[in-house]
């Protein structure tokens, strides 16, 4: 046989091998796994209709993506096998990636969305911006269809999404993450959310919610993150929050919360962040009645708390890295015991009514990189070593303390604390 005949034979052999491999994949014979698995027709049609509701009538899924869980996947859609059949488990709609599906100006929650039998996660990001035919709200009906499947529900950066949180969200008994950030949602918080006993993340920040926080939220014993900042919530902090014993991060900043911080907060032994800044909280600092050894950031600035710092037990929060207590109407002296917070990196005590001397022991905090005591009634001479001023630079703020002075006149202006006069002999 000549060279040409041998070449033709090799080509034919390779083609037959490829055809065989393709046949194995199509018929699902590749280790008996997922390749070539079918998708229930009703599930496929529900997926097409649901996405069409989000992106517009122009979108023809059956032509563009005839095998949405196989060789023609849809960006933002994930599937999984149940009893040898493909089902949709995750949908992400919005401007998440460069090739993400664009959103319709007036999207709708298609009734077919709720026919996806195994949907675990739904995310709508930066999608509902400015509807031309009026506001869009989350319809309260049909969510019960996901009561035993959905684990994550997220609407983020949708300013055109208005109205209340549906009370029916409280029936999503498997929900672990509810994230509603930077939307136009309003109204009171539904009491039914307190029934979501598997919830680990509750983030409702950047909306227009009003009214009191339901006491039932204290029943969310598995909650790790609670962030309801940047709303118009009012009333006192529920005493039931002492039951949030798994909580790591607690942020209620920029609301209209009133009353004092309840002592039950000290039950939160795993808490690392407590941010209640920019509210109307008063009544002093008495909440740390027990040790809160995990607390790393305590941010209470811009509240009319109006108390002194001497009675607070700083040993109970010995792990603090950030302590922000500016503009709180604080009086009295700065306790020397604060210098025992060895992990402290940031200390903000500015714009209060604090008096007395500033202890040089604060310079012994090796991790401290920012100290602000400006805008108080501090007196006397600053007795920090030269190295302290060189390390801190402009991150040491002590101006607007009319009776505070700086004794080291020989140091260069670059090292001297800004806005503090040199002491007179």
Phi, psi and omega in degrees: 000136180283175180299320181297318180295319178296321180296316180298321179297319179296318180298316181296319180297314180298319180296319179297321178297317180296317179299320179297317180295317179299318179298321179297318182293315183297322183270008176071028182264009179277085182064016179068020186266213197279338187298128178084005179293144182280166176237133180302134185300318180295326177293317180296317179293323178296320178297311180302314183292321180297314180291323178299324176297326180280321190254344177121160183294339181296336188283122181245092185295323185294330178276319185280325186225073182294339179230073191295340178253006182235244189277355174233066184292149177266131178302127179091359180244130176239150183229166175211161182269133173228116182054040176078009180236146178282137172222150180284133179242333183221137174228125174239117182244138176123183187277066181272315179235166180300326182259019178291153179292133179288153182265147174289149180297327180233070182291166179219151174273097183297140176303336180290339178304321186279002176265359177283105195290337185236025181293123180255333186216133176228126181228129177236111188240127172050047190244313184263091188264292183216085182298139181274345181245037178097170184292157178245133179238166177275112182296138183283348185271161171077347183294338178299340178297338180261012189300332183248011183233313193286135183244337182220130180226122187221126170235112188231133174059052177236079185296340178275001179269111188240182179087181184276169169284127179299133176298336180293347173301333180292351178266358181277077194293345178261002185295128179249338183220120175239110184237115179230083188252135171054052173246192175251024183293148185215187180087186180275160179280130182292135178298330186297339179300332179295350178273354184277077189291346177265000185295131178246338181223120177235105183236112184235025189285154173071039176236203182236033183291144181230174176086185183277155175279125182299140178296336181296341180293342176288352178273358183277073190291342179263004184294132178256324182229125171235114180229107177238032182290162175059052173227201177232039179290146185227187180082181181276159171291129181298137177296337181294346180297345174296346178272359180275061191288347177267354190297134177255318183230129184228109185232112175238025183294155176059056172228205179230037181294139184241180175077191182261164176283118185292148180295341179299339178300331181291353174286346185276081188290340182263000186294129177251333180230128172231108181238107177239025184292157176058055173227200177241035183288139179221189172092010174086180180248094182231006190284333185275061181284344176235166179293132175240074191289343181269348186292121182249332181228119177240111186235109184233015186298156177060050171225143179279057184288323170050073178211179173258167184262355187288331185274350181284136181275094184289341177293335180285349179233045190291349181266006185302135172251328180233124176231107184242106183231035183282151175053057180235005182070027181291142180234175179080193184269162174277118185294140177296335183296342176297332179292353175275357178276082191295339180268000188296131179247328183227129177229112180246109179236018186287159176058050173235203179235033182290147183227181179084190182272159176263117186295131177293347178296339178298334178291345180279353177282098189293333181272354183291125179239354179208129179222119182236116177233014182294154178075040177232198178241036182291150183228171175087187182263140173287129185241030177282149177291161181303322182298329180296314181293323180293322180291317187279320183060224181284358176277003169253111181249119180224012182292169179060038165237095195298335182253019177258138181222169186238117190277346190266078185293337184283345180288151180293158181299333181293331183267332183296145177295131185294132175081007179250130182284153174287137181295141175274145179284000000 
